Amino acid sequence: MSLEGKVALVTGGSGGLGRVHGLVLAEHGADVALVYNRNEAKAQDVVKEIEAKGRKAIAVKMDLSDESSINEGVERVARELDSVDILVNNAATGIVRAITVTDMSKEDWDNDVAVNLSAPFLLIKAVFPGMAEKAWGRIINVSSVTGTMGGFGQCSYAATKAGLIGLTKTVALEGARKNITCNAVVLGVFDAGSFYDVAEPFRERIIKRVAIRRSGDPRELSEVIAFLASEEASFVTGETVEVSGGISLFTF
């Protein structure tokens, strides 16, 4: 699964799952642009880790709720690395906000829609022409079992992650004859990031729902993303690949 000569852009790349996605893509040969919004120091740490593996990397500040910031960031990646070959829409917000529909504010709803759904749309829109020109592109959208199963108190997160699957299938159709694939990975619970923002008793209850009875190692997700980004996955498009340890199975 060589990604030699490819440029990958990973949103939410300064920590958690995004950090591991960036490292694994680099291990497979890609140069990587890591998108961050607030924590530049953490993003630069990941850049150093990738450079130590012999690949190029840059940290790119983007406000994912702002179209001009997204476009400027994508243009910077093209200048400093090359046009984006692999887009991983990983960044998300709202996952640990347990607010019912009647209590959720319009402001929180709008913010979650902007980051979780509008930003992937805008990033796809920004990188798609360059992929079409090269006649090669890989778009991987990170969805969630919350989008396929629902989640109490997670109306905005569930709705945006479900919407991301619809966006994935549409982009797959539009890119199919241009050698651009678009797939969604539907993740369960992993040992990274926001899972540790959930209170421990709730984490234990969630893990008991997983057929494999554990949370996932981030690399178990990142390697699936690397496969979908590779030439070996050239006939896979418009798919939702669940990587959840069987959390959606009937477990007892």
C-alpha positions in Angstrom: 0.0 0.0 0.0 2.5 2.6 -1.1 1.5 6.2 -1.0 4.8 7.4 -2.3 4.5 10.7 -4.1 1.1 11.5 -2.6 0.1 14.5 -0.5 -2.4 13.9 2.3 -4.4 16.5 4.2 -5.8 15.5 7.5 -8.2 17.7 9.5 -8.0 17.6 13.3 -4.4 16.5 12.8 -2.9 17.9 16.0 -3.9 15.2 18.3 -6.1 12.2 19.1 -7.0 10.1 16.1 -5.8 12.7 13.6 -2.3 12.5 14.8 -2.2 8.7 14.2 -3.8 9.1 10.8 -1.1 11.5 9.8 1.7 9.2 11.1 0.4 6.1 9.4 -0.1 7.8 6.1 3.5 9.0 6.3 4.7 5.5 7.1 3.1 4.4 3.9 4.9 7.1 2.0 2.7 10.2 1.9 3.7 13.8 2.7 1.2 15.2 5.1 -0.5 18.5 5.9 -2.0 18.5 9.4 -4.9 20.9 9.9 -5.3 22.5 13.4 -7.3 25.4 14.7 -6.1 26.2 18.3 -3.1 24.1 19.3 -0.2 24.9 17.0 2.4 23.4 19.4 0.8 20.0 19.3 0.5 20.2 15.5 4.2 21.1 15.2 5.1 18.1 17.4 3.3 15.8 15.0 5.1 17.5 12.1 8.4 16.6 13.8 7.3 13.0 14.2 6.5 12.7 10.6 9.7 14.4 9.4 11.6 11.9 11.6 10.1 9.2 9.4 11.6 10.9 6.3 8.5 12.5 5.0 7.6 16.1 4.5 4.9 17.6 6.8 3.4 21.0 7.5 0.9 22.3 10.1 -1.8 24.4 8.6 -4.1 26.6 10.7 -7.7 26.6 9.5 -11.0 27.8 10.9 -13.2 25.0 9.6 -16.3 27.1 10.1 -15.0 29.7 7.6 -14.8 29.0 3.8 -12.1 31.6 3.1 -9.8 30.1 5.8 -10.3 26.6 4.3 -9.5 27.8 0.8 -6.4 29.7 1.9 -5.2 26.6 3.8 -5.7 24.3 0.8 -3.8 26.9 -1.4 -0.9 26.9 1.1 -0.7 23.1 1.0 -0.5 23.2 -2.8 2.3 25.8 -2.7 4.4 24.1 0.0 3.8 20.4 -0.8 1.6 19.9 -3.9 -2.1 19.7 -4.6 -3.9 17.4 -2.3 -4.2 13.7 -3.4 -5.7 12.3 -0.2 -8.2 14.2 1.9 -9.1 12.8 5.4 -12.1 14.7 6.9 -11.4 13.7 10.5 -12.1 16.8 12.6 -15.4 16.8 14.5 -17.1 18.6 17.4 -20.0 17.9 19.7 -19.4 14.3 20.5 -19.3 14.7 24.3 -22.0 17.3 24.5 -25.0 15.3 26.1 -27.9 17.7 25.3 -31.3 16.6 24.3 -33.1 18.0 21.3 -35.3 20.3 23.4 -32.4 21.7 25.3 -29.9 22.2 22.4 -29.3 25.7 21.4 -29.4 26.8 17.8 -25.9 28.2 18.2 -24.4 24.8 19.2 -26.3 23.1 16.4 -25.0 25.5 13.8 -21.4 25.2 15.1 -21.6 21.4 14.9 -23.1 21.5 11.4 -20.4 23.9 10.3 -17.5 21.8 11.5 -18.8 18.3 11.0 -20.6 18.6 7.7 -20.1 22.0 6.0 -16.3 21.9 6.4 -15.9 18.4 4.7 -18.1 19.7 1.9 -16.0 22.9 1.5 -12.7 20.9 1.7 -13.9 18.4 -0.9 -15.0 21.3 -3.1 -11.5 22.9 -2.7 -9.5 19.8 -3.5 -11.7 18.1 -6.1 -10.5 20.2 -9.1 -6.9 19.3 -8.5 -7.7 15.6 -8.1 -9.7 15.7 -11.3 -6.8 17.4 -13.1 -4.4 14.6 -12.0 -7.1 11.9 -12.6 -6.4 10.5 -9.2 -7.9 11.3 -5.8 -8.9 9.6 -2.5 -11.4 11.2 -0.1 -12.1 9.5 3.2 -14.8 11.0 5.5 -14.7 9.9 9.1 -18.3 9.2 10.2 -19.5 7.4 13.4 -21.8 4.7 14.6 -23.7 7.6 16.2 -24.6 8.6 12.7 -25.9 5.1 11.8 -27.4 4.2 15.2 -28.3 7.5 16.8 -27.1 8.7 20.2 -29.1 10.0 23.2 -28.2 13.7 23.7 -26.2 13.8 20.5 -28.7 15.1 18.0 -26.3 17.4 16.2 -23.4 15.0 16.1 -25.6 12.1 14.9 -27.3 14.2 12.3 -24.0 15.5 10.9 -22.3 12.1 10.9 -25.3 10.6 9.1 -25.2 13.5 6.6 -21.5 12.8 6.0 -22.5 9.4 4.6 -24.9 10.9 2.1 -22.2 13.4 1.1 -19.8 10.5 0.7 -22.0 8.6 -1.7 -22.8 11.7 -3.8 -19.1 12.6 -4.2 -18.3 9.0 -5.0 -20.7 9.2 -8.0 -19.4 12.5 -9.1 -15.7 11.4 -8.9 -16.1 7.8 -10.2 -15.2 8.5 -13.8 -12.3 10.9 -12.8 -10.5 8.2 -10.8 -11.5 9.9 -7.6 -12.9 7.6 -4.9 -14.8 8.7 -1.8 -15.6 6.4 1.2 -16.6 6.8 4.8 -15.2 5.0 7.7 -17.8 4.6 10.4 -15.9 4.5 13.7 -16.8 3.1 17.1 -14.9 3.9 20.3 -11.1 4.3 20.2 -8.3 4.9 22.8 -7.9 8.5 21.8 -9.2 12.0 22.0 -12.8 12.5 23.0 -13.4 9.0 24.4 -11.5 10.1 27.5 -13.7 13.1 27.9 -16.5 10.7 28.8 -16.9 9.8 32.4 -15.3 6.4 33.2 -18.5 4.6 34.2 -20.0 5.5 30.8 -16.9 4.4 29.0 -17.2 1.0 30.7 -20.8 0.7 29.7 -19.9 1.6 26.1 -17.2 -1.0 25.9 -19.6 -3.7 27.2 -21.6 -3.0 24.0 -18.7 -3.8 21.8 -18.7 -7.4 20.6 -14.9 -7.6 20.9 -15.2 -6.1 24.4 -12.6 -3.4 24.2 -12.0 0.0 22.6 -10.0 0.2 19.4 -6.3 1.1 19.0 -6.2 4.2 16.8 -3.9 2.4 14.3 -6.7 -0.1 13.7 -8.6 2.7 12.2 -5.7 4.5 10.6 -4.6 1.4 8.6 -8.1 1.2 7.1 -7.8 4.8 6.1 -4.4 4.1 4.5 -5.9 1.2 2.6 -8.8 3.3 1.3 -6.2 6.0 0.3 -4.1 3.5 -1.7 -4.1 2.2 -5.3 -5.2 -1.2 -3.9 -8.6 0.3 -3.0 -9.1 1.7 -6.5 -12.4 -0.3 -7.0 -13.8 0.7 -3.6 -16.0 3.8 -3.6 -19.2 5.1 -2.1 -18.8 2.6 0.8 -19.4 3.0 4.5 -16.7 0.8 6.2 -17.6 0.3 9.9 -14.5 -0.1 12.1 -16.1 -0.6 15.5 -15.3 -4.0 17.0 -18.9 -5.0 16.3 -20.6 -2.4 18.4 -23.7 -2.4 16.1 -24.1 -6.2 16.5 -26.7 -7.7 18.9 -24.5 -8.2 22.0 -25.3 -9.9 25.3 
